Every structure is written in structure tokens, then in C-alpha cells.
């Protein structure tokens, strides 16, 4: 397993809800890391470092958090966050 924490480059994906910021490391089956309120994708840096040799690890910034940008007409409903994330990334 990886033992050092590597700062992964932030990437973005444009969605109807806005531009979602995320980091991605590794290959294999997807492990999606979602932070809680008032946090961001940086929370998961140690887990990504240790799991990226066996999983494609994706850590996202939810809407109104971190580097994610919200579309001006987007409602900020927490219950739709999972749907937005899972539809934005290939989960295979």
C-alpha cells in the first residue's frame, strides 16, 4: 500500500448544477468519497493515498463547498447531492 500522502490535482466536471471539483487517484473499482457539511475533498487525502493502489478513488467537493461552483439558478438541496455526484462520474 501507498504510505505517503500525495496531493492529487484538482479536476472539474461541468454539470447542469454547476462545475463539480474533484480529485481522482488509482484504478480499479470506484470508491467515491463524499465529505460532510462545512468540509471539502481534502478531508479524504489520506484514504486516497492508501487505497489508490486497489481502487479508483474519487473525492468530490459538494455544492457550496471547496472549489465546486454552483450554477446561479441551482437550488441547494442536500438530498440531491448523491444523485448529482453519481450521475457525473463513471462508477465502473
N, C-alpha and C positions, 0 to 999 in steps of 0.2 A: 504494500500500500504506500501511497504517497505520504511523505512525512512533513513536507514544507507547505506553507500556505502561499499559493501563487495568486497574485491579483489578476483575475481574469478581465479581459477587455469588455467594457460595456457595449452592447449592441442594442439596436432598436428594431421594432417591427411596427408598421403602420396598420392601425385597425380603425373601424368606424368610431370606436370610443375614444381614440386618441393614439399617441405613439407610446408603446409599452417598451420600457427599458429592461434589459435582462443581461445576465452573464451565462455563459454555457461552457462546460468543460467535459471532456471524456466522450466515450462512445458506448453503445450498447443500449439496453432498455432504459427508457426515460425515468428519471426521478425528478419531479417538479417540486421545488422548494418555494413556499409562499410564507411571507412574514406576517406578523400581526400589526395591529394599528400603531401608528407612530414609529414604525421601524422601516427598514429597507432591505434590499437584496444582500447587502454587505453582511448582514446577520449570519448568513449561511456559508461564508468563505471557508471556514474550517471543514465543514461537512463536504463541500465540493472538492477540496483538496484531498480528502481521504477516500472519497467514493468514486472519483472520476476515472479510476483505472478499471472499474467494473460497471459503471453506469454513465449514461449521458445525463449529466446534471444540469438543470436549468433553474436559476434563481431569478425571480421577477420582482420588479417594483410595482406594487399595486397602484391603481389610480390615486392621484393626490399624494403619492409617496415617492421619495427618492427622485430619480431622474425621469420618471414617467410623466408625459404631458397629456392633459385631458383636453378633448375637443370642447369648444366653448358651449355647445348645446348638450353636452353629456350630463345625464343625471348621475349622481354619486351614490349609487345604491350598493351597499356592501354585498348583498345576497347574489349579485350578478358577477362578482369578481372571478369566481371559479370558472364560470361559463366563458367569460372573456379570455381568460388565460388558456384554457384547454382548447378553445377553438382557434387560437392564434399560433399554437405550436404543434408540430407533428409529434404525436405521442407514441410513435412506433420506434 
